[in-house]
Amino acid sequence: MSVMNPAHRFSLASAVIMALALILVPPFNLLPCLLAGLLVHEVVDSMTPPLQRLFAGRTGRVLAVGLLSVLVILVLAALFAGAFSLVLHEVNNPGQLLGKLMGVIDRARDQLPQSLVTYLPASVDDIRTTIHEWLRGHVAELQLVGKGAVHLFVTVIIGMVLGAVIALNHAPDPATLRPLAGAMLTRISRFSQAFRNIVFAQIKISLLNTIFTAIFLLCVLPLLGVDLPLTKTLILVTFVAGLLPVVGNLISNTAIFVVGLSVSVWVALGALGYLILIHKVEYFLNARIVGGQIKAKAWELLLAMLVFDALFGLAGLVAAPIFYAYIKDELKAQGWV
């Protein structure tokens, strides 16, 4: 039997370590941490060259990390301040929120068939009683959601800090490291490149989604005589949320549906139907866009998304394009595909 040479042994060991690490990421709920760290690292890398033209050496990289950290802190502070202000306002004025909801229900009574109207609450007291009973019956689930939100926030912050710390230092040449460390660094660099490709593809997808949504909000609805409020805000939310794979569409669709309810039930349902239709079309366009970025066919990416969704659920669906892009890069590097 031929003995495997040392280089192949270290390459195989690094491949096993990398595979185990990636397999364990979704089950341990570490995907947000991983994505946050990679995002910060890539953003810092993109910000560093122009800053280093102004400040030579390490100063430019330190400034890039510092500016990004300040930006992240400001955004998080604004989000928490806005959420706290909204909750405080609604707690102090619960009747106002229920009154708005009752107004929507009253308009629905005039637009829905009688067979459906019987299922609508008759008064604010009915709504309050229904909410109270639902909360009492789902206390355990709400506690789990709260713990999950705290875990998500903490892991994202940790990931950002790790990404910023790693970005402070230039990656060494793998040839200058010990064999296993060099092999691991090579694989991590390929994974980082796969993530970068997916991020650029996701920006294209978000722009496409925003264009379709803007056509509906600014052209289709006005032609039908519907003046939807907060149109510009909804378009902005669609673009920003669209940067998040899978989850982003749910956020933007929910926002448009809720605003549509303020006009009428039929406008909300029509908007929801249109959004579902364009997202079904975009599902295949997304695969084509991402596939073009990572040199993969649409059916390959769709199959990878189905498999990862079956294995890891929603986290797997989000991770599928990145993991598949990395796996394909590894296979290409070995000359297998």
ABEGO torsion letter per residue (X at the ends): XBBBBAAAAAAAAAAAAAAAAAAAAAAAGAAAAAAAAAAAAAAAAAAAAAAAAABBEAAAAAAAAAAAAAAAAAAAAAAAAAAAAAAAAAAABAAAAAAAAAAAAAAAAAABBAAAAAABBABAAAAAAAAAAAAAAAAAAAAAAAAAAAAAAAAAAAAAAAAAAAAABBBBBAAABBAAAAAAAAAAAAAAAAAAAAAAAAAAAAAAAAAAAAAAAAAAAAAAGBBBBGAAAAAAAAAAAAABBGAAAAAAAAAAAAAAAAABAAAAAAAAAAAAAAAAAAAAAAAAAAAAAAGBBAAAAAAAAAAAAAAAEAAAAAAAAAAAAAAAAAAAAAGAX
